[in-house]
Each structure stands twice: as structure tokens, then as C-alpha cells.
Amino acid sequence: MSAVHPDDRERIFAVQQTSTDSIEPLDMLWRIADRNGNYRWFHTHSEPFIAWCQS
């Protein structure tokens, strides 16, 4: 998470946790630093993948 803009970290963590807990897709806009420390905006859509184990 060190590449994520400091102002976005708490929100991004909460959105990802909510998506995982609810098994619902997420859609977010956030800033990520490149190797030179410059931030760029990213629009991300993802869906949690839960692998169910059967014994």
C-alpha cells in the first residue's frame, strides 16, 4: 500500500475490505505513485474471487 496516495489509503482499504466481506464487485478511483514518486489516477473495477475448499 506504500504506492497508494496517503489521502486514499484508508478509503481504499475500507472499500476492498467491504467488497471482500460482501463478495460484491468494487469500483474505485485512486492514485498510485510511479517509481519517480509521481501520482496518477486509476479507475479500478474488480470482483472478489473466493476459492471454496471442500474436504
MARPA-215460 format. One record per residue (C-alpha): residue in three letters; x, y, z negated. Coordinates in nm, 2 decimals, always signed. Layout:
BEGIN
+-----+--------+--------+--------+
|   r |     c1 |     c2 |     c3 |
+-----+--------+--------+--------+
| ALA |      X |      Y |      Z |
...
+-----+--------+--------+--------+
end
This chain:
BEGIN
+-----+--------+--------+--------+
|   r |     c1 |     c2 |     c3 |
+-----+--------+--------+--------+
| MET |  +0.00 |  +0.00 |  +0.00 |
| SER |  +0.30 |  +0.23 |  -0.01 |
| ALA |  +0.25 |  +0.33 |  +0.36 |
| VAL |  -0.11 |  +0.44 |  +0.28 |
| HIS |  -0.15 |  +0.82 |  +0.22 |
| PRO |  -0.17 |  +0.88 |  -0.16 |
| ASP |  -0.51 |  +1.06 |  -0.13 |
| ASP |  -0.65 |  +0.75 |  +0.04 |
| ARG |  -0.51 |  +0.46 |  -0.18 |
| GLU |  -0.78 |  +0.44 |  -0.45 |
| ARG |  -1.07 |  +0.47 |  -0.19 |
| ILE |  -0.91 |  +0.21 |  +0.04 |
| PHE |  -0.86 |  -0.04 |  -0.24 |
| ALA |  -1.22 |  +0.01 |  -0.36 |
| VAL |  -1.36 |  -0.04 |  +0.00 |
| GLN |  -1.15 |  -0.35 |  +0.06 |
| GLN |  -1.25 |  -0.50 |  -0.28 |
| THR |  -1.62 |  -0.43 |  -0.22 |
| SER |  -1.60 |  -0.59 |  +0.12 |
| THR |  -1.43 |  -0.90 |  -0.01 |
| ASP |  -1.67 |  -0.93 |  -0.31 |
| SER |  -1.98 |  -0.89 |  -0.10 |
| ILE |  -1.85 |  -1.08 |  +0.21 |
| GLU |  -1.96 |  -0.78 |  +0.42 |
| PRO |  -1.77 |  -0.60 |  +0.70 |
| LEU |  -1.59 |  -0.28 |  +0.63 |
| ASP |  -1.54 |  +0.03 |  +0.84 |
| MET |  -1.29 |  +0.29 |  +0.72 |
| LEU |  -1.09 |  +0.59 |  +0.83 |
| TRP |  -0.75 |  +0.62 |  +0.66 |
| ARG |  -0.39 |  +0.75 |  +0.70 |
| ILE |  -0.09 |  +0.53 |  +0.73 |
| ALA |  +0.28 |  +0.66 |  +0.74 |
| ASP |  +0.51 |  +0.56 |  +1.02 |
| ARG |  +0.88 |  +0.48 |  +0.95 |
| ASN |  +0.96 |  +0.85 |  +0.96 |
| GLY |  +0.70 |  +0.94 |  +0.69 |
| ASN |  +0.45 |  +1.10 |  +0.94 |
| TYR |  +0.09 |  +1.01 |  +0.87 |
| ARG |  -0.15 |  +0.90 |  +1.14 |
| TRP |  -0.52 |  +0.84 |  +1.12 |
| PHE |  -0.65 |  +0.49 |  +1.17 |
| HIS |  -1.01 |  +0.37 |  +1.22 |
| THR |  -1.04 |  +0.01 |  +1.09 |
| HIS |  -1.32 |  -0.24 |  +1.12 |
| SER |  -1.27 |  -0.58 |  +0.97 |
| GLU |  -1.47 |  -0.87 |  +0.83 |
| PRO |  -1.35 |  -1.08 |  +0.53 |
| PHE |  -1.26 |  -1.43 |  +0.60 |
| ILE |  -1.33 |  -1.67 |  +0.32 |
| ALA |  -1.20 |  -2.02 |  +0.35 |
| TRP |  -1.42 |  -2.26 |  +0.16 |
| CYS |  -1.25 |  -2.56 |  +0.02 |
| GLN |  -1.43 |  -2.89 |  -0.01 |
| SER |  -1.29 |  -3.17 |  -0.23 |
+-----+--------+--------+--------+
end
